[in-house]
């Protein structure tokens, strides 16, 4: 095993997606699911 230089350590990529990106995608899916549900089954306010 060899020791990485500082420049090599800065250029490594450990993960494809961060937790924030995954949370934003999940929030977008939930928003559009609610939008579709509200459009297809409109309930009047009681």
C-alpha positions as CSV (number, residue, x, y, z in Angstrom):
1,X,0.0,0.0,0.0
2,X,1.3,3.4,-0.9
3,X,0.7,6.8,0.7
4,X,-1.4,9.3,-1.3
5,X,-0.2,12.8,-1.9
6,X,-2.3,15.8,-0.9
7,X,-3.3,16.4,-4.6
8,X,-4.3,12.8,-5.1
9,X,-6.4,12.8,-1.9
10,X,-8.3,15.9,-3.1
11,X,-9.1,14.3,-6.5
12,X,-10.6,11.1,-5.1
13,X,-14.3,10.6,-5.4
14,X,-15.7,8.4,-2.6
15,X,-19.5,8.6,-3.4
16,X,-21.7,9.2,-6.4
17,X,-24.6,10.9,-4.6
18,X,-24.6,12.8,-1.3
19,X,-27.4,12.5,1.3
20,X,-28.7,16.0,0.4
21,X,-29.2,15.0,-3.2
22,X,-31.0,11.8,-2.3
23,X,-33.2,13.8,0.1
24,X,-34.0,16.3,-2.6
25,X,-35.0,13.6,-5.0
26,X,-37.2,11.9,-2.4
27,X,-38.9,15.2,-1.6
28,X,-39.5,15.9,-5.3
29,X,-41.1,12.5,-5.8
30,X,-43.3,13.0,-2.7
31,X,-44.3,16.4,-3.9
32,X,-45.3,15.2,-7.4
33,X,-47.1,12.2,-5.9
34,X,-49.2,14.5,-3.7
35,X,-49.8,16.9,-6.7
36,X,-51.0,14.0,-8.8
37,X,-53.2,12.7,-6.0
38,X,-54.7,16.1,-5.4
39,X,-55.4,16.6,-9.1
40,X,-57.0,13.2,-9.7
41,X,-59.1,13.1,-6.4
42,X,-60.0,16.6,-5.5
43,X,-61.6,16.9,-2.1
44,X,-63.5,20.0,-1.0
45,X,-62.6,21.7,2.3
46,X,-65.0,20.8,5.1
